Amino acid sequence: MTDAAALTPPAARPAGVPLSPHLSPRIAARRRGRHRAEMRFRLYGLAALSLCALALIVLLASLVWSGLSAFWQTHLRLEVEISTRHVDPTRPQAGDYGGMLRAALEARFPEVTSRADRRRLHALLSSGAEEDLRRMVTADPSLIGTRQRLWLLAGTDVDMAVKTGLSRVAQQIKEGAGVRLSERQLEWLERLSREGDLALRWNSRFFTAGDSRDPERVGVLGGLVGSLLTLLVCLALALPVGVAAAVYLEEFAPRNRFTALIEVNIANLAAVPSIVFGLLGLAVFLNAFGMPRSAPLVGGAVLALLSLPIIIIAARAALRAVPPSVREAALSLGASRMQVVTHHVLPLAMPGILTGTILALANALGETAPLLMIGMVAFIVDIPRDILSPATVLPVQIYMWASGAERGFVEKTAAGIMVLLAFMLSMNAAAILMRRRVERRW
């Protein structure tokens, strides 16, 4: 007959009571030791997961802390006279817009008379302010001959000072901390701030512009478009070839030494350093085939070589996971082997194939080394229009910002990483939704 103590849960059983009256004290102690070891193992797993979550939270918090300020940019408000002395109404794109802005600054601070102070005064504005004014007048020539009160882009030193805090910057100037603003410039900024003509505004340029030498003018659109075009080329090349190779090796290839050698080489290619594929692309695509340097077509082809082993291995695993009964049932009804694969096996394996494709594209999106070898590290200002246009990708653009000497590139680097993570998550979410739509259950 079963004892009541044996039916008592381990957590509610008093210490010292054996699990069964038929167990010796030694066996009962060993069982309790195994239970304690299992509990310790669970605690170790929870500790490992907590440590990983903490590291992820610290990483994301540091990125947000460093890069959130990049989504706002400092602007000065000035009254600008768009006179016919500086711009010809028949040719508004060729006007002296820099002269207009300098005249507006000097009219705002008429006490500035010396040449050195005027040069410091002009440095408060970014060179992008001139381009913005040129585009505005070119788009609307009726502004010529009027006075406009405009918010204009400030220089990177002004932007850093405003984000740091003007009072703190003043203290740093007194301590000789190497601030690039002078005391006179700080006085002008404090005056503008008191009068409400100095403010942080939403930095829409960061999402609509390409790269620039000035931190306050950089944008991620060029890198985003370049990454998207490169990944499209990579997907168009790698997915059909990878799935076809996996189907042949898994469903049609004979089991001999030759196919075994191919399988071993595919597994080895998945572990080859990515820069080797960059050297291969440099030697074959650029030197041998003469393809355009720094183009998404070449970058996508190199990343396709990098992604092929991952897609082939994942696709073979997905095909192998389809139950043999599906093949046997289709063959017994008179279907050919090609019909079995295309009508039954491949649709059932498609979710697993898409999972491997997602992993391969996510890996390709973050690659930098192979793209540096084919010239996609070039400074590209224009937004690429097609796969043959000169372009860069977002990871390379972030790498170039990280190596920039200007202090303003620090926050832009962190903000670029945030955009890259958001782009990767969006791409993965779209792929997961597509995978669920084609998923079939058996």
Secondary structure, DSSP 8 states (H G I E B T S, - for coil): ---HHHHS-TTTS-TT--S-TTS-HHHHHHHHHHHHHHHHHHHHHHHHHHHHHHHHHHHHHHHHHHHGGGGEEEEEEEEEEE-TTT-BTTBGGGS-HHHHHHHHHHHH-TT--SHHHHHHHHTTB-HHHHHHHHHHHHH-GGGTTEEEEEEEEB-HHHHHHHHH-HHHHHHHHHHT---SS-HHHHHHHHHHHHTT-EEEEE-THHHH----SSGGG--SHHHHHHHHHHHHHHHHHHHHHHHHHHHIIIIIS--SHHHHHHHHHHHHHTTS-HHHHHHHHIIIIIIIT---TT-HHHHHHHHHHHHHHHHHHHHHHHHHHS-HHHHHHHHHTT--HHHHIIIIIHHHHHHHHHHHHHHHHHHHHT--HHHHHTTTTS---S---STTS----HHHHHHHHHT-SSTHHHHHHHHHHHHHHHHHHHHHHHHHHHHHHH----
